[in-house]
Amino acid sequence: LSNRVGKRRAKPSLRVSLWAGSVRPKKSRIWRCIWRRTSRPIRRVSHISSTVAGASSTVHSNITHIIEEKKMKLLRFGEAGSEKPGMLDADGNIRDLSGVVADIDGALFSGPDMDKLRALDPTSLPLVEGNPRIGPCVANVPKFICVGLNYTDHAAETGQPMPSHPLIFAKATSAIVGPDDDVIIPRGSEKSDWEVELAIVIGKKASYVSEEEALDCIAGYSIANDVSERSFQFDYAGQWTKGKSSDTFGPIGPWLVTPDEVPDPHDLKMYCAVNGHRYQDGSTNTMFFKVAHQISHISEFMTLMPGDIISTGTPPGVGAGQNPQVFLKPGDVMELGIEGLGTQRQTCVAWSR
């Protein structure tokens, strides 16, 4: 089992075409050597420019500019239901993509418009002024799949053994909201809880894919707060979906971060604080079933479609694991984040018609 689900490191890649159109250096012996010898994205390449056979000064200039200054972080901004697609520039400013693509969704990931993004200079896009609401980073999500009990230290705090296969369940897509939107405590809830999780966004159709193929199916990574109502989840007959799918129980975002910005999804610090107290303070390095294994496994039972979200499990520190237990109530504030993927902040409010 350990060999099958052991730690896999995603190879850092140099995707020049992401921003420079058709400019893509060949994988020469030198490039392969660089990829083998580093586990982090290359930040500067000026010191190797003279050794890249056949590389023109134009290509070198493009590579240096791309790696040092460009970030592929996609987002959606604006009022709920009327969000526009956007992109962060190198200074963290939002740039309006609505003149280039219709939205950030599965149709974009699998269609020709992705080439337009790869060729863009973000500074050529309109600057978004002010401080707009940030919406869910992906629109029109076909499926929202979650993996439970997937961190060894979280399973230990619940007193449950690690499952022999990924424990998967569905979360209703109607639960999806923006990263800073209010979270509604459902009517009758007494045990609403938090879970910071790494979210995978699928970029192309995946059916019966191998672990070796799985990482190529990823459009990007984001943050999910898998908000849960423990009584609905465990005390009512049926599967976990009841306790996971209340309205607003699926904050996603703030950004969709492309895989080249996340060289190792299994080495990211993550946290969740409630009212200023940090309850969860973990890392994706205690994830049991790794990202590639999850995608491969799920694709055996359903076809994953572009725009699908997989929420990959949570580290220890949930409210149900405290002694005494702590649960959310109206007025509480959740703040959570994952290294390199941004932060979220939600205020809990009471349900009302």
N, C-alpha and C positions, 0 to 999 in steps of 0.2 A: 504493500500500500504506500509506504513512504516513497518508493521509487516512482510510483505513478502520480502522486500528488505533491511531490517534493518541490522545493523552491525553484522557480523558473525566472530567469532574468531576461527581460525584454532587451534585445540588442538596441543600443543607441543607433539612430539612423541619421543620415544627412540628407534630408529630403529637400534638395535645392528647388525642385519644381514647385514646392509649396508656395513660394513667393516669386520665383524667377522664371515662371513659364516653362519653356522647354530646356532651360539650362540645367543640365544634370551631369556631374562628373562621372566618368566610368569607374567601376569598382576595380581599380588597379590593385596591384600587390601592396602598394603603400597604403591605400585607403583601407584595405582589409586588415592590414597590420594595426592601423589606428583603431579600428572598431574592436579588434580583439583585445587591445591593451587597455582600453578604458571602459569604465562602467558609468560614466557621466557624459552628458552632451558636450561636444567640442565647442568651446567658447571662442577660441581664436585659431585661425589657421594660417596666419601670416608667416609663421616660422617654418611652415612646410611648403610654402608656395613654390619654392625653387625645385622641390623634389617631385612634384606631381607631373609625371610625364605627359606632355601634350596640353597641359592646362594653360590657357591663355590668361593674360592679366585681367581681361574682362571677367572671365569665370571666377578667378580668385577674388576680385573685388566684390562680385555678387555674393559669393559664399561668405566672405567676412561680414558683409553688411547684413545678410540674412541671419546668420547665427548670432551676431552680437546685438542686433537691434529689433528683429522681428519676432513676435510671439503670436502663435495661432490659438487665440482664445476667442471663441465665438459666444455670443450672448443674445438675449432678446430683451428689449426695453419698451416701456410704455404701459398704459393702463391695461388691466386684465381684460383679455379678449381682443385687444387691439395692439398687441406688441409688434414691434418692428425688429428685423434682424440687425445685429450689430457686431462689431469687432473691437477688441482692445488694441490700441496702438502701443508703441514701445514705452510711452510715458504714462500708460494706464488710462488714457482718455478713451471714451466711447466714440466710435466712428459708425456712421449710419450706412448700413449695407442694403437698404431697401431699394436703392436704384440698381443693384447688381443681382440680388437673389430675392425670391418671394418670401422665404422664411428659413429658419434653421430646423430642418426636419428630415425624415427619411428620404423624401423625394430629392432633397439637396444632396445627401450623402451618396446616393446611388445614381445620380444623374450627371449630365455634362456641366452643370453650373459649378461643380466643385473646381473645375479647371479655371473658372473665372477668379475664384478666391486664391488659387495658387499663384495667379499672375498679378495679384493686386499689390500695390503699395498703399498701406493703410493711410498714410498721410494725404493721399489723393482723395480720400472720402470725406464727406461732410462731417464736421465735428458736432457732436451732440452737446448742447449747452445745458447747464444746470445739473440737477441731481434726480434723474428720472427713476421711476420704479423699475427694478430688475425683475423680469418674469422668469418662468421656467426656461432653462437654456435649450430645451428641445420642445417643439410643438408636435401635435398630432401623434402622440406616442401610441403605437399599436398595442404593445404589451408592457406591463410593469411586473417583472419577475424578481422575487427576493430569495435569498439563500439564508436559511436560519442555522443557528448554532455552528457558525463557520470559523470562530476564533477559539483557539484552545483555552485561553484564559477566561473567555466569556462562558464557555460551556462549564468550566470548573465553578464559576460563581453561581451558576444555576443548579449545580449538582447533577447535571445530566451528562451522559457519556457522549463522546463524539460520534456522530452518525457514520455508518459505513459507506454511505453515498451522500452527495449533496442533498440537503433537505430543502426542497423548493416549494414555494407557494406564490400565489398571485396577490397583487395589491391593485385595487381598482384604479384605473387611470383618472377617474374623477377626483381622486385624492390629491392630484398633482397641483402644486401652487409654486409661486416664486420663492426664492431663498429668504426673503425678509418679510413675507406676508404673515399676517396673523394666523395662528393655529387655533382652531375652534375645539374647545373641550366638548365632546358629544353630550347630548342629553342623557342623564343617568350615569355618566362616567364617574368612577371613583379611583381608577387606576390607570390614568393616561401616563405614558412613559416616553422616553427619548431614546434614540439610537443613531449615532453618527455612523455613516457608512460610505465606502467608496462605491460610486456608481459607474457602471460600464454602459456606454451607448453604442449600440450595434450599427455598423456602417454598411454592411451588405448582407444579402440573404445567406443564411447559414443553416444547412441541414446535414446531419451526420458528418460534421467536420471533425478532423483529428485535432489533438492538442497542438500539433505542429502548425496547423492551418489556422487555429483559433484566433491568434493575435492579429492576423491580417483582416479579421472581420470587425475590428473595433474602429469606430469613428472617433471616439475620444472618451475622456473620463470626466466625472463631475462629483459633486457631493450630494448625498441624499440623507435626509433625516427620516428614518423609518419610524415615524411616530406610531405608537401602539397603545391599545387599550387592553391591559392584561386580563381583566375580568371577561371582556368580550372574547378575548383570544383563547382563554383556558377554561372558563367556567360555563360557557355555552357550548352545546353539542356541535360538532363539526370541525372544520379545518380552521387554520389560523386567519384566513382571509377576513373573517368577521371583525377581528381585533386590529386589523391593519388598514382598513379601507375607508374609514370615516373621512368626510370632507376635510380637506387641508392637511391630511396625515401624510402627504408626500412632497415636502419642499425639495426642489431640485435646483441646483445652480451654486454659485452665480454664473459660472462659465462652463462651456464645453471645451476642454483642453485636449488638443490633439496628441496622439500617442508619442510623437517625437519630443514632446515637452515632458513626458513622464518615462524616463529611461527604465525605471524599475517600480512598477505598481505595488510591489511587495516590500517596499522600504519607505513608507510615507508615515510621518507622524500625524496623529489625529486626536481631536479632543472634543468634548462637549461640556459646557458649563451651564448651570441653571442658577439664576439670580447671583451670578458672580462666583459661585462655588464650582470648581472643576471636578465633576464626577467621573468623566471618562478622560483618560490620558494614556493613549495607547499607540499602537503602530500596526500597519498592515503586515508587518513581518510575523505576526502570530496567526495570520490567516491559514487555515488548515487546507481546504481545497483551493488551489491557486486559480488565478483568473482564467488561464487557458483551459484548465480542467473543467471549470464551471461552464464555460461556453460550449466546450465539446460535449459535456454530459447533458446539458439542457437541450442541445440540438439533436440528441437522440430521441427526444420525446415530443418535440415541437419544432417547427421551422422558425428560426429567429429572423425577424425582418428588420430592414433599415429603420432606425428610430426607436427600436425596442430598448428598454432600460433593464439592466440587471443590477440589483442592489446586493452587494456581496457579503453582507454580514457585519457585525459590530463587535468592538472590543469590550472588555469588562467595564462596569461602572454604571449600568442602567439603574433606574430607580428601584426596580423590583429586586435588584441584587444588594441593596443597602440594608443595613441593620441599625435601626428599624427602616422599613421600606419608605421611600419617598416618591410621591407621585405629583404630577402637574395639576395646577389649579389656575383659575383665571387670575391674570396679573403677573404670572411667572414669565420670566424672559429666558429663552434658550439661546446660547451663542455657541457655535460649533465651527470647526474648520479642519481642513486636511492640507498638509504641506504641498504647496504649489498649485492648489486647486481653488483657493479663496476661502471665504467665510460666509456663514449664514447667521441671521439673527431673527428670531420669531418671538412675538408676544402672545401669550395664551389669553384667549377671550372666551366668555361663556357662550354656549349655544343660544340662539334665539331665532324666531321665525323672521 
